[in-house]
Amino acid sequence: MELKLEKGSPENYEDRLDKEKRCYELLDSLGLEYWRCDHPDANADTMEDCLKIDAILEAVVCKNLFLCNRQHTQFYLLMMPGDKVFKTKELSGQLGCARLSFAEPEYMQEYLDITPGSVSVLGLMNDTDNKVQLIVDEDVLKGQFVGCHPCINTTSLKLYTDDIFGKLIEAMHHDMIKVKLIGE
């Protein structure tokens, strides 16, 4: 299957999951410009899987990590460049919280309506109780575009960085904490 970038939502929603449809509806309702690359035969489960897709998107493609504190009472969605190494101690220190770890998939499903491999900033639209805090590495904010999933990893989207961290997170009633991760 040849990967190609198409503008906007798919013409046919028939074979799409409801959570994916809701992403397109939200983006369209906000009047945001975006591009879509469908890759149903090449799920973007890992950063390695994303290399071909990255070349098509020409955007900062993030590691999106779903984290929690030791007590499972605070949850975080961390967006960082895919080429940085994640060090929990570095992030914990900047947030001033106890040791962070990866949250269990059931929390991801409960709060973001997302399964492992599909974590995305767009999942915050499903977090109406604001249980998840968005954390963004400052290097993500430097690019013109950011790549993300519409809550499923068989499609990738390219959006303007300013739109994501402006109109989009505002519409999802979330804010962000900016951090500087060295990742070495």
Rosetta blueprint (number, residue, H / E / L):
1 M L
2 E L
3 L L
4 K L
5 L L
6 E E
7 K E
8 G L
9 S L
10 P L
11 E L
12 N L
13 Y L
14 E L
15 D L
16 R L
17 L L
18 D H
19 K H
20 E H
21 K H
22 R H
23 C H
24 Y H
25 E H
26 L H
27 L H
28 D H
29 S H
30 L L
31 G L
32 L L
33 E L
34 Y E
35 W E
36 R E
37 C E
38 D E
39 H L
40 P L
41 D L
42 A L
43 N L
44 A L
45 D L
46 T L
47 M L
48 E L
49 D L
50 C L
51 L H
52 K H
53 I H
54 D H
55 A H
56 I H
57 L H
58 E L
59 A L
60 V E
61 V E
62 C E
63 K E
64 N E
65 L E
66 F E
67 L E
68 C E
69 N E
70 R L
71 Q L
72 H L
73 T L
74 Q L
75 F E
76 Y E
77 L E
78 L E
79 M E
80 M E
81 P E
82 G L
83 D L
84 K L
85 V L
86 F L
87 K L
88 T H
89 K H
90 E H
91 L H
92 S H
93 G H
94 Q H
95 L H
96 G L
97 C L
98 A L
99 R L
100 L E
101 S E
102 F E
103 A L
104 E L
105 P H
106 E H
107 Y H
108 M H
109 Q H
110 E H
111 Y H
112 L H
113 D L
114 I L
115 T L
116 P L
117 G L
118 S L
119 V L
120 S L
121 V H
122 L H
123 G H
124 L H
125 M H
126 N H
127 D L
128 T L
129 D L
130 N L
131 K L
132 V E
133 Q E
134 L E
135 I E
136 V E
137 D E
138 E H
139 D H
140 V H
141 L H
142 K H
143 G L
144 Q L
145 F E
146 V E
147 G E
148 C E
149 H L
150 P L
151 C L
152 I L
153 N L
154 T L
155 T E
156 S E
157 L E
158 K E
159 L E
160 Y E
161 T H
162 D H
163 D H
164 I H
165 F H
166 G H
167 K H
168 L H
169 I H
170 E H
171 A H
172 M L
173 H L
174 H L
175 D L
176 M E
177 I E
178 K E
179 V E
180 K L
181 L L
182 I L
183 G L
184 E L
